[in-house]
């Protein structure tokens, strides 16, 4: 389990301590934007694989402390949360977003807040946060708390970090984007600053639904346990 703790800590640190602070700006100045992004992406992938392998190894070590487990009700709630997660993650990946890596040019678009961005300016990260939270709902063992808790904290903390970083670098341009969008899903719509327009992300939503169904069917191969059961 020590490996899982170390991997999870490393994954959080490189995203919130390196990527989300002025240290990133100094590294970009020294290495160049392209080299920095390449090295950071490589490190992220390597550490994520380390986390998943450490989680698998920890599961095989034997019984761990368990505080809660799945119930029929929490399994149904998890499925709803997972569906919502996919409806944020996939459209988030398919939508041009100033908050995404390499897409800050979208700030210059006539209307940068379109599609799923009307719901939240960080759809992918909120989707990951929901995915992690839904798994914690039915996995109350220690190693799951470490893995899914770390990913959930990183997703929401990372979204806040992106806002701070973009605000620092892009100033008024990012402030204008923030004013027309919301950090918390649906907050801009509920406050009247945005209007939900499902037609703008209908196709990505269909793709997200298909990915959700495929994940349910393939869960035994992906995670070794059925998603429904």
C-alpha positions in Angstrom: 0.0 0.0 0.0 3.0 2.3 0.5 3.5 2.4 -3.2 -0.1 3.6 -3.7 0.3 6.3 -1.2 3.6 7.5 -2.8 2.2 7.4 -6.3 -1.0 9.2 -5.3 1.0 11.9 -3.5 3.3 12.3 -6.5 0.3 12.6 -8.9 -1.3 15.4 -6.8 2.0 17.2 -6.2 3.0 17.5 -9.9 -0.4 18.9 -10.8 -1.1 21.2 -7.9 2.5 22.2 -6.9 4.1 22.3 -10.3 1.4 22.9 -12.9 -0.7 25.1 -10.7 1.9 27.6 -9.4 4.4 30.2 -10.7 6.9 27.3 -10.8 5.3 26.2 -14.0 5.9 29.7 -15.5 9.6 29.5 -14.6 9.9 26.0 -16.1 8.2 27.1 -19.3 10.6 30.1 -19.5 13.6 27.7 -19.1 12.4 24.8 -21.2 9.9 26.3 -23.6 6.1 25.6 -23.7 6.4 22.5 -26.0 9.1 20.8 -24.0 7.4 21.5 -20.7 4.1 20.2 -21.9 5.7 17.1 -23.3 7.7 16.3 -20.1 4.7 17.1 -17.9 2.4 14.9 -19.9 4.9 12.0 -19.9 5.3 12.3 -16.1 1.5 12.4 -15.6 1.0 9.2 -17.6 3.9 7.4 -15.9 2.7 8.3 -12.4 -0.9 7.4 -13.3 0.1 4.0 -14.5 2.1 3.6 -11.3 -1.0 4.5 -9.3 -3.2 2.0 -11.0 -0.5 -0.8 -10.8 0.0 0.0 -7.1 -3.8 -0.1 -6.5 -4.0 -3.5 -8.2 -1.0 -4.8 -6.1 -2.6 -3.4 -2.9 -5.9 -5.2 -3.6 -4.0 -8.5 -3.9 -2.1 -8.0 -0.6 -5.1 -9.1 1.4 -8.0 -7.6 3.4 -7.9 -3.9 4.2 -9.9 -1.7 6.5 -13.5 -1.3 5.1 -15.9 1.3 6.5 -18.8 0.8 4.0 -19.7 -1.2 1.0 -22.2 -1.1 -1.8 -26.0 -1.3 -1.3 -28.8 -1.6 -3.9 -29.5 2.1 -3.4 -25.9 3.3 -3.6 -25.3 1.2 -6.8 -28.3 2.9 -8.5 -27.0 6.3 -7.4 -23.5 5.4 -8.7 -24.9 4.5 -12.1 -26.6 7.9 -12.3 -23.5 9.7 -11.2 -21.4 7.7 -13.7 -23.8 8.7 -16.5 -23.5 12.3 -15.6 -19.7 11.9 -15.5 -19.6 10.6 -19.0 -21.9 13.4 -20.2 -19.4 15.8 -18.9 -16.1 14.0 -19.7 -16.8 13.2 -23.4 -18.4 16.5 -24.4 -15.7 18.2 -22.5 -13.1 16.5 -24.6 -15.0 17.2 -27.8 -15.5 20.9 -27.1 -13.0 23.7 -27.8 -12.2 25.1 -24.4 -9.9 27.9 -23.3 -9.2 26.0 -20.1 -7.8 23.0 -22.0 -4.1 22.4 -22.8 -3.2 24.1 -26.1 -6.7 25.7 -26.6 -6.3 29.1 -25.0 -6.7 30.7 -28.4 -10.4 30.0 -27.9 -10.5 33.1 -25.6 -10.5 35.1 -28.9 -13.6 33.4 -30.2 -16.7 35.5 -30.6 -18.5 33.2 -28.2 -16.1 31.0 -26.3 -18.8 29.7 -23.9 -20.6 27.1 -26.1 -22.0 23.7 -25.7 -21.1 21.9 -22.5 -19.1 25.0 -21.4 -22.5 26.6 -20.7 -22.8 24.1 -17.9 -19.3 24.5 -16.5 -16.0 25.8 -17.9 -14.3 22.6 -16.6 -16.5 19.8 -17.8 -13.8 17.1 -18.1 -12.4 17.7 -14.6 -15.9 17.8 -13.0 -16.7 14.6 -14.8 -13.6 12.9 -13.4 -14.5 14.2 -10.0 -18.0 12.7 -10.3 -16.4 9.4 -11.6 -14.2 9.3 -8.5 -16.9 10.2 -6.1 -19.3 7.6 -7.6 -16.7 4.9 -7.0 -16.1 6.0 -3.5 -19.8 5.7 -2.9 -19.6 1.9 -3.3 -16.0 1.3 -2.3 -15.4 2.2 1.3 -12.1 0.4 1.7 -8.8 2.1 2.5 -7.0 1.6 -0.8 -10.1 2.9 -2.7 -10.2 6.0 -0.5 -6.6 6.6 -1.4 -6.9 6.1 -5.2 -10.4 7.6 -5.9 -10.0 10.2 -3.2 -6.7 11.4 -4.7 -8.2 11.6 -8.2 -11.3 13.4 -7.0 -9.4 16.0 -5.0 -7.0 16.5 -7.9 -9.9 16.9 -10.4 -11.6 19.7 -8.5 -8.5 21.2 -7.1 -7.0 21.1 -10.6 -10.0 23.0 -12.0 -9.4 25.7 -9.4 -5.7 25.7 -10.2 -6.4 26.2 -13.9 -8.6 29.2 -13.2 -5.8 30.8 -11.0 -3.1 30.0 -13.7 -5.2 31.4 -16.6 -6.2 34.4 -14.6 -2.5 35.1 -13.8 -1.4 34.7 -17.4 -4.3 36.0 -19.5 -5.8 38.7 -17.1 -8.9 40.4 -18.5 -9.4 37.9 -21.3 -9.8 35.1 -18.8 -11.8 37.3 -16.4 -14.3 37.9 -19.3 -14.6 34.1 -19.9 -15.1 33.5 -16.2 -17.8 36.1 -16.0 -19.8 34.3 -18.7 -19.3 30.8 -17.4 -19.2 29.0 -14.0 -16.9 26.9 -12.0 -19.7 24.9 -10.4 -21.9 23.0 -12.9 -25.1 24.8 -13.8 -24.3 27.9 -11.6 -24.1 30.2 -14.5 -27.4 28.9 -15.9 -29.2 29.2 -12.5 -27.9 32.7 -12.1 -29.1 33.7 -15.5 -25.7 34.3 -17.0 -26.1 31.4 -19.4 -28.8 29.5 -21.1 -28.7 25.7 -21.5 -28.7 24.8 -25.2 -28.7 21.0 -25.6 -28.5 21.2 -29.3 -25.0 22.5 -29.1 -23.6 19.4 -27.5 -26.2 16.8 -28.7 -23.6 14.7 -30.7 -21.0 14.7 -28.0 -23.7 13.7 -25.5 -24.7 10.7 -27.7 -21.0 9.7 -27.9 -20.8 10.1 -24.1 -23.8 7.8 -23.6 -22.3 5.2 -26.0 -19.0 5.4 -24.0 -21.0 4.9 -20.7 -22.8 1.8 -22.1 -19.5 0.4 -23.4 -17.8 0.9 -20.0 -20.6 -0.8 -18.2 -20.3 -3.8 -20.5 -16.6 -3.9 -20.5 -16.1 -3.2 -16.8 -15.2 -6.8 -16.0 -12.3 -6.5 -18.4 -11.3 -3.0 -17.3 -11.5 -3.5 -13.5 -12.0 -7.2 -13.0 -15.4 -6.8 -11.5 -18.9 -6.3 -13.1 -20.4 -2.8 -12.9 -23.8 -4.2 -12.4 -24.1 -6.8 -9.6 
